[in-house]
């Protein structure tokens, strides 16, 4: 569990510096974002995915990317020092987080 939190924090911190539309204040803010994102993904996202299952099936799973972007926009509003300029940046950032986390978690 700690390994996942560390990887998520690093991916969020590095990704925020790579993408112009995502700003983060520092490492502690990235840790806060990672913790809140993990909690939302654990408790709220399964309910959202279940409620939007027909739309997710209709779009062949691509609606999950929209859900991820929406969750990132919520985290943006809740964590001071973390800012995403628009929905499109959130969509791109969410895609980046998903891909890089998947690769790093398989490696480590």
C-alpha positions as semicolon CSV with decimal commas, in nm:
position;residue;x (nm);y (nm);z (nm)
1;X;0,000;0,000;0,000
2;X;0,283;0,240;0,085
3;X;0,454;0,151;-0,244
4;X;0,142;0,247;-0,438
5;X;0,114;0,577;-0,249
6;X;0,478;0,665;-0,319
7;X;0,446;0,580;-0,688
8;X;0,121;0,778;-0,719
9;X;0,278;1,078;-0,547
10;X;0,580;1,072;-0,779
11;X;0,366;1,032;-1,091
12;X;0,141;1,321;-0,988
13;X;0,437;1,544;-0,901
14;X;0,627;1,469;-1,223
15;X;0,315;1,485;-1,439
16;X;0,223;1,824;-1,298
17;X;0,562;1,953;-1,406
18;X;0,532;1,799;-1,753
19;X;0,188;1,937;-1,836
20;X;0,146;2,310;-1,876
21;X;-0,219;2,302;-1,768
22;X;-0,154;2,130;-1,435
23;X;0,010;2,314;-1,146
24;X;0,117;2,174;-0,811
25;X;0,275;2,360;-0,521
26;X;0,515;2,093;-0,396
27;X;0,579;1,736;-0,286
28;X;0,347;1,755;0,014
29;X;0,067;1,878;-0,208
30;X;0,133;1,588;-0,445
31;X;0,111;1,352;-0,147
32;X;-0,221;1,508;-0,045
33;X;-0,353;1,474;-0,399
34;X;-0,240;1,110;-0,413
35;X;-0,409;1,030;-0,081
36;X;-0,736;1,203;-0,172
37;X;-0,734;1,052;-0,521
38;X;-0,679;0,708;-0,371
39;X;-0,966;0,753;-0,127
40;X;-1,204;0,876;-0,396
41;X;-1,100;0,595;-0,630
42;X;-1,157;0,341;-0,352
43;X;-1,493;0,458;-0,219
44;X;-1,671;0,682;-0,471
45;X;-1,545;0,577;-0,816
46;X;-1,695;0,223;-0,805
47;X;-2,039;0,376;-0,745
48;X;-1,995;0,626;-1,028
49;X;-1,874;0,352;-1,264
50;X;-2,172;0,135;-1,170
51;X;-2,420;0,418;-1,225
52;X;-2,269;0,505;-1,564
53;X;-2,221;0,145;-1,675
54;X;-2,455;0,169;-1,978
55;X;-2,267;0,476;-2,106
56;X;-1,933;0,307;-2,039
57;X;-2,042;0,000;-2,236
58;X;-2,179;0,216;-2,516
59;X;-1,844;0,398;-2,548
60;X;-1,646;0,074;-2,519
61;X;-1,493;0,184;-2,189
62;X;-1,377;0,529;-2,299
63;X;-1,618;0,697;-2,058
64;X;-1,389;0,581;-1,776
65;X;-1,141;0,845;-1,896
66;X;-1,412;1,109;-1,853
67;X;-1,486;0,979;-1,502
68;X;-1,114;0,999;-1,417
69;X;-1,099;1,358;-1,546
70;X;-1,407;1,449;-1,346
71;X;-1,252;1,302;-1,030
72;X;-0,932;1,500;-1,091
73;X;-1,141;1,818;-1,127
74;X;-1,302;1,740;-0,788
75;X;-0,959;1,689;-0,630
76;X;-0,852;2,020;-0,787
77;X;-1,131;2,196;-0,597
78;X;-1,053;2,020;-0,267
79;X;-0,672;2,048;-0,249
80;X;-0,518;2,390;-0,219
81;X;-0,199;2,421;-0,423
82;X;-0,322;2,186;-0,697
83;X;-0,477;2,337;-1,007
84;X;-0,598;2,197;-1,339
85;X;-0,682;2,464;-1,596
86;X;-0,956;2,282;-1,788
87;X;-1,140;1,957;-1,840
88;X;-0,911;1,872;-2,135
89;X;-0,600;1,906;-1,920
90;X;-0,767;1,687;-1,658
91;X;-0,847;1,428;-1,927
92;X;-0,487;1,429;-2,051
93;X;-0,343;1,426;-1,698
94;X;-0,572;1,139;-1,595
95;X;-0,465;0,940;-1,900
96;X;-0,099;1,006;-1,815
97;X;-0,148;0,901;-1,451
98;X;-0,325;0,580;-1,554
99;X;-0,059;0,476;-1,806
100;X;0,248;0,563;-1,600
101;X;0,103;0,416;-1,278
102;X;0,021;0,094;-1,461
103;X;0,373;0,064;-1,600
104;X;0,549;0,153;-1,274
105;X;0,333;-0,074;-1,059
106;X;0,413;-0,368;-1,290
107;X;0,785;-0,289;-1,275
108;X;0,797;-0,254;-0,897
